[in-house]
Amino acid sequence: MPQSAYSWMGSRVHLVLDDEVADSYNRAQRAFFEAQKHHMDIHGEPWNPTLPLMIHWTPQEEAAFNNMGKVINAMIELNGDGLDIPEDEITSDFLMKL
């Protein structure tokens, strides 16, 4: 599979990823947001991370979502528990192909 450079959330964090992995992550991110909207529609209140959430995604999408979380968490740990990315630098909820 071809690989490309992607910006994480529109920030200066750039990663070289397999294009299908990036596409799977972005689909998973959409499914995550849709699940939160569904929760709000059903329960009348925003979802919070202590509650279960029904996300409809494929095993590939779930793996891409979870593995991206591992990568970002590893970067945070490597940098002493933080990434210096100002909120105004985050311009997207998705991976953006450069």
C-alpha positions as CSV (number, residue, x, y, z in Angstrom):
1,M,0.0,0.0,0.0
2,P,1.2,3.5,-0.7
3,Q,2.2,5.7,2.2
4,S,1.9,9.5,2.6
5,A,2.6,12.2,5.1
6,Y,-0.3,13.2,7.3
7,S,-0.8,16.0,9.7
8,W,-2.4,14.9,13.0
9,M,-5.5,17.1,13.6
10,G,-4.1,19.8,11.3
11,S,-1.1,20.3,13.7
12,R,2.6,20.3,13.1
13,V,2.7,16.7,14.2
14,H,3.4,14.9,10.9
15,L,3.4,11.1,10.4
16,V,4.1,8.9,7.5
17,L,1.2,6.4,7.3
18,D,-0.2,3.8,5.0
19,D,-3.0,5.6,3.1
20,E,-5.5,2.9,4.0
21,V,-4.6,3.2,7.7
22,A,-5.1,7.0,7.5
23,D,-8.5,6.4,5.7
24,S,-9.5,3.9,8.4
25,Y,-8.6,6.3,11.2
26,N,-10.6,9.1,9.6
27,R,-13.6,6.8,9.1
28,A,-13.3,5.6,12.8
29,Q,-13.1,9.2,13.9
30,R,-16.4,10.0,12.1
31,A,-18.0,6.9,13.6
32,F,-16.8,8.0,17.1
33,F,-18.5,11.4,16.6
34,E,-21.7,9.8,15.2
35,A,-21.8,7.5,18.2
36,Q,-21.6,10.5,20.5
37,K,-24.4,12.2,18.6
38,H,-26.5,9.1,18.8
39,H,-25.9,9.0,22.6
40,M,-27.1,12.6,22.8
41,D,-30.2,11.8,20.7
42,I,-31.1,8.8,22.9
43,H,-30.2,10.0,26.3
44,G,-30.6,13.8,26.0
45,E,-27.2,14.5,27.4
46,P,-23.7,14.5,26.1
47,W,-21.7,11.3,26.3
48,N,-18.9,11.2,28.9
49,P,-16.0,8.8,28.8
50,T,-17.2,6.9,32.0
51,L,-20.2,5.6,30.0
52,P,-20.2,2.9,27.4
53,L,-20.6,4.1,23.8
54,M,-21.8,2.0,20.8
55,I,-19.5,2.7,17.9
56,H,-20.1,1.1,14.6
57,W,-16.7,0.5,13.0
58,T,-14.8,-2.3,11.3
59,P,-11.9,-4.1,13.0
60,Q,-9.5,-2.2,10.7
61,E,-11.0,1.2,11.7
62,E,-10.9,0.3,15.4
63,A,-7.3,-0.8,15.1
64,A,-6.3,2.4,13.3
65,F,-8.1,4.5,15.9
66,N,-6.6,2.6,18.9
67,N,-3.1,2.5,17.3
68,M,-3.1,6.2,16.6
69,G,-4.0,6.8,20.2
70,K,-1.0,4.7,21.2
71,V,1.3,6.7,19.0
72,I,0.1,10.0,20.3
73,N,0.2,8.8,23.9
74,A,3.8,7.5,23.3
75,M,4.8,11.0,22.0
76,I,3.3,12.6,25.1
77,E,5.1,10.2,27.4
78,L,8.4,10.6,25.5
79,N,8.1,14.4,25.9
80,G,7.5,14.3,29.7
81,D,3.8,14.1,29.8
82,G,2.9,16.7,27.2
83,L,2.9,18.0,23.6
84,D,3.3,21.7,23.1
85,I,0.4,22.1,20.6
86,P,-1.7,25.1,21.2
87,E,-5.4,24.7,20.7
88,D,-5.5,27.2,17.8
89,E,-3.0,24.9,15.9
90,I,-5.6,22.1,15.9
91,T,-7.6,22.8,12.8
92,S,-9.2,19.4,12.2
93,D,-10.5,16.4,13.9
94,F,-9.0,14.2,11.2
95,L,-5.7,13.2,9.7
96,M,-4.9,15.6,6.9
97,K,-2.9,14.4,3.9
98,L,0.0,16.8,3.2
